Amino acid sequence: MNNILEVCCGSYYDALQAHEAKATRIELNSALSIGGLTPSISVLKKIKADTNLEVICMIRPRGAGFCYQETDIEMMFEDAKLMLENKADGLAFGFLNEVGAVDIEATKNMVDLIHSYGKTAVFHRAIDVSHDYQKAFAAIISCGVDRVLTSGSKLNAAEGANKIKAMVELYGTKIEVLAGCGVKSSNATYILERAGVTQIHASCKKMVKDPTSTRNSVNFSVLPNGEYIVCCKEEVEAILEAIS
């Protein structure tokens, strides 16, 4: 089986960089500086019109963790329907309860919605802050999730590779495992081999400075030095070369 790179993108520009570098799948977000939130419909539509990328859309209404208010969940399902109706190839999401276990009801309902459109259900790195990593795997499998994005409940996928491999050995025939966080051209092959996976997820990011982020004692910058994140075409190309 060929190795797959999924590029984490935060804009139409990012998607074009991934496409021009010959990536085939992206995870589409907004607000990458806080871990990625639900993108806009217009960006999704433009990407689908102008590229042949497989687009997995993030469904995440706010920053921080994944224990949501009922109003959050209601809006997540509204956003999910809109993304699916506008040609998203799948959705990435995660629901945990207050003790850090998978929210079975919300997860199952989201999977059922996604599958009703014939699309891919991806449980994202919420699993990495679950209170019991192996039980969380079993729970999302019981809900019918197709793929899980994980760093092995560690800071990055290189550190978590052994735990990822353990889950692949236990559950790899029941769910696709996508290793992500901290993946670079310099460690992509190591992570694939060490974790026993055939799919990796990388932001391929570089920082760009906006000179209008701060002035007159006013600061609109989340990241240092007035920077924001964009996708680096050359890094996408380098990872693809490394794993081919």
C-alpha positions in Angstrom: 0.0 0.0 0.0 1.3 3.5 -0.9 2.0 5.9 2.0 -0.4 8.8 2.2 0.4 12.4 3.3 -2.6 14.4 4.6 -1.7 18.1 4.6 -3.3 20.4 7.3 -4.4 23.5 5.6 -5.9 26.7 6.9 -6.9 28.5 3.8 -7.5 28.4 0.0 -3.9 29.5 -0.4 -2.7 26.6 1.7 -4.8 24.1 -0.3 -3.3 25.4 -3.6 0.3 24.9 -2.2 -0.6 21.3 -1.2 -2.2 20.7 -4.6 0.7 22.2 -6.6 3.1 20.0 -4.5 1.0 16.9 -5.7 -0.6 16.1 -2.3 -3.9 14.3 -2.7 -5.6 14.8 0.6 -5.9 17.8 3.0 -7.6 18.5 6.3 -9.2 21.9 5.9 -9.4 24.3 8.9 -9.6 27.9 9.9 -7.6 29.4 12.8 -4.6 27.0 12.7 -2.9 29.2 15.4 -5.3 27.7 18.0 -5.3 24.2 16.6 -7.8 24.5 13.8 -11.5 25.4 13.7 -14.4 24.8 11.3 -13.5 26.4 7.9 -15.8 28.5 5.8 -18.1 27.0 3.1 -16.7 29.4 0.5 -13.2 28.1 1.0 -14.4 24.5 0.7 -16.3 25.3 -2.5 -13.4 27.1 -4.1 -11.0 24.2 -3.3 -13.4 21.6 -4.7 -14.0 23.7 -7.8 -10.3 24.4 -8.5 -8.5 21.2 -7.4 -8.9 17.4 -7.3 -8.0 17.3 -3.6 -9.8 15.0 -1.2 -10.9 17.5 1.5 -11.6 16.5 5.1 -13.2 19.4 6.9 -12.6 20.1 10.5 -15.8 20.5 12.7 -14.6 22.3 15.8 -16.5 25.4 17.0 -13.9 26.8 19.5 -10.5 26.4 20.9 -9.4 24.5 24.0 -10.8 21.0 24.6 -13.6 18.9 23.4 -16.2 18.7 26.1 -18.9 20.8 24.4 -22.0 22.7 25.5 -25.3 21.6 23.9 -25.3 24.8 21.9 -21.8 23.9 20.6 -22.9 20.5 19.5 -26.0 21.8 17.8 -23.9 24.2 15.7 -21.3 21.4 15.0 -24.1 19.4 13.4 -25.4 22.3 11.4 -21.8 23.0 10.1 -21.4 19.3 9.4 -24.5 19.2 7.2 -23.4 22.3 5.3 -19.9 20.9 4.7 -21.3 17.5 3.5 -23.8 19.2 1.2 -20.9 21.2 -0.3 -18.8 18.3 -1.3 -16.6 17.7 1.7 -15.1 14.2 1.3 -15.2 13.7 5.1 -15.3 15.4 8.4 -12.8 15.5 11.3 -14.4 15.9 14.8 -14.0 14.8 18.4 -16.4 14.6 21.3 -15.3 13.9 24.9 -17.3 14.1 28.1 -16.3 15.9 31.3 -14.1 13.0 32.5 -12.3 12.7 29.2 -14.1 9.6 27.8 -15.5 9.5 24.3 -19.0 11.0 24.1 -20.6 7.9 22.6 -24.0 9.5 21.7 -22.6 12.6 19.9 -19.9 10.5 18.2 -22.3 7.9 16.9 -24.7 10.6 15.7 -22.0 12.4 13.8 -20.7 9.2 12.2 -24.3 8.3 11.1 -24.7 11.7 9.6 -21.4 11.5 7.7 -22.1 8.0 6.5 -25.6 9.0 5.3 -23.7 11.1 2.7 -21.3 8.3 1.9 -18.3 10.2 3.4 -15.4 9.5 5.7 -15.7 10.0 9.5 -12.5 10.9 11.2 -12.0 11.2 15.0 -9.3 13.8 15.5 -6.7 14.3 18.2 -9.3 14.7 20.9 -8.4 11.0 21.4 -4.9 12.2 22.7 -6.5 13.9 25.7 -8.9 11.1 26.5 -8.5 9.6 30.0 -7.9 6.1 28.7 -6.3 5.9 25.2 -7.0 2.3 24.5 -10.6 2.5 25.7 -11.1 5.6 23.5 -10.0 3.6 20.5 -12.4 0.8 21.3 -15.2 3.4 21.8 -14.8 5.2 18.5 -14.6 1.9 16.6 -17.8 0.8 18.3 -19.3 4.1 16.9 -18.2 3.2 13.3 -15.5 5.8 12.9 -13.4 5.2 9.8 -10.1 6.9 10.7 -8.4 8.3 13.7 -5.8 11.1 13.8 -3.4 10.7 16.7 0.0 11.5 18.2 -0.2 8.5 20.5 -1.3 10.7 23.4 2.1 12.3 23.4 3.3 15.8 22.5 4.0 14.7 18.9 3.8 11.6 16.8 7.5 10.8 17.0 7.3 10.6 20.8 4.0 8.7 20.6 5.0 6.2 17.8 5.2 3.2 20.1 1.7 3.8 21.5 0.4 4.3 18.0 1.9 1.1 16.9 0.3 -0.7 19.8 -3.1 0.6 18.7 -2.4 -0.4 15.1 -1.6 -3.9 16.2 -4.8 -4.1 18.3 -7.2 -2.3 16.0 -5.6 -1.8 12.7 -8.0 -4.1 10.9 -11.0 -2.1 12.3 -10.0 1.5 11.8 -7.5 3.5 9.7 -4.8 5.1 11.9 -3.3 8.5 10.8 -0.2 9.6 12.7 0.0 13.3 13.2 1.6 16.2 15.0 5.2 17.3 14.6 5.6 15.4 11.3 8.3 16.8 9.1 10.4 15.7 6.1 13.2 14.9 8.5 11.1 12.4 10.6 8.3 11.3 8.3 9.9 8.0 7.4 10.8 7.2 11.0 7.2 7.9 12.2 5.7 5.7 9.4 8.0 2.8 10.2 8.1 3.1 14.0 4.3 3.6 14.3 3.5 0.9 11.8 1.2 3.2 9.8 0.8 4.1 6.1 -0.7 7.6 6.7 0.7 10.7 8.2 -0.7 14.2 8.8 1.5 17.3 8.6 1.0 21.0 8.7 4.1 21.6 6.5 4.0 25.1 8.0 6.0 28.2 7.6 5.5 31.6 9.3 4.7 34.8 7.5 4.7 38.2 9.1 1.8 40.6 8.7 3.3 44.1 9.2 0.0 45.5 10.4 -0.5 43.0 13.3 0.7 45.5 15.9 1.0 49.3 16.1 0.0 52.2 18.4 0.1 49.9 21.5 -2.6 47.7 19.8 -1.7 44.0 19.2 -3.8 41.6 17.1 -1.2 38.9 16.9 -1.8 35.5 18.5 1.6 34.2 17.4 4.9 36.0 18.2 6.1 38.9 16.0 2.8 39.4 14.1 3.2 36.1 12.3 0.6 33.7 10.9 0.8 30.1 9.6 0.8 29.1 5.9 1.5 25.9 4.1 5.0 25.5 2.7 4.9 23.9 -0.8 8.5 22.9 -0.6 8.0 21.0 2.7 5.0 19.1 1.2 7.2 18.1 -1.7 10.0 17.1 0.7 7.7 14.9 2.8 6.2 13.3 -0.3 9.6 12.5 -1.6 10.7 11.1 1.7 7.8 8.7 2.0 7.5 7.6 -1.6 
